[in-house]
Amino acid sequence: MTPIEVNNLLENKPTDIINIGARRHGMLCFFDGGRSSILTDIIFNPHHFTTKANGANQRYTGRCACKGFSVGQVRKIVRYSNSIDFNKGDIILCKEGDPDLIPLIKLAGGIISEQGGVTCHVAIIAREFNIPCLMGVGSVSDDFADGELIILDATEEIFYRNRSDNA
């Protein structure tokens, strides 16, 4: 983290959590006489971002099929085709799991399925590839624009849009 990011987080100011979230697998080393434990909680507790740094955002819930945390662009997918604009780390938002999605699942940063449960095909594949996955979230496709940045915390069984700009 940069010093500016650290200061913004400690002072509950808006900050670019997408870049911080993308780097979350790296090392955090920050010594300041005890405040580092607060910083660690901020980084690994996404609820802190939404309630303090970014205002109250609507959170969506589902059933966890595979635990994990991901930040990425949502891609609304009905059926797989080679023409889909999909990048490594994008988060799949689909109505229901389909075995044809496997080429995309291998690249996905996460999966959100409107229908299905933790024993359906997509959930099993998500566990095999250790990809954060929520199932049975209900009809949410119309709430998100394709390419919108979202935060998926499958461990906490929530996902929500990133609003670091307080929009």
C-alpha positions, 0 to 999 in steps of 0.5 A: 500500500502506498502511504496515501492509501494507508492514511486515507484508510486510517482516516476513513477517507474514500480510497481506491479499494479496487487497486488495494483489493487487487493487491490483497494477495501481497504482503502488508507490512506497516509499523506505527505503534499499534495502528497496524492491527486496525489497518489489517482489519480494514483491508480484510473486512470489506464491510469496513469499506462500505460503511466507512469509506464508501457510504451505505451500498446495497449488498446482495446475498447468496449461498456460498459454494466456494469461499473467497474474495474477489474484486473485478468487472462483472460479466453478465453471461447467458451462454458461452461463445467465443465472442464474449469479451471476458478477461482473466479475473472478471466475475461471471454473473449468470442466470444458471450454471451451464457446463459450457461456461467452463472455459470462462470459469477457468479464467474467472475471478468469481462466479455469481449465479442467480439460480442453483445451489451448492451442489449444482455443476457450476458450484462443484467446478468452482470448488475444483478451481477454488474460485469464489462462488455464490449461488441462488442470489435471485434476479439481480442481473438487471441491477448491474451493468456489464463491466461494472466493478464489483466486490465478491466476498463469498466467505461472507456470502455477499457481493456489492458494487464498488463505489469509491467515488461515492456515486 
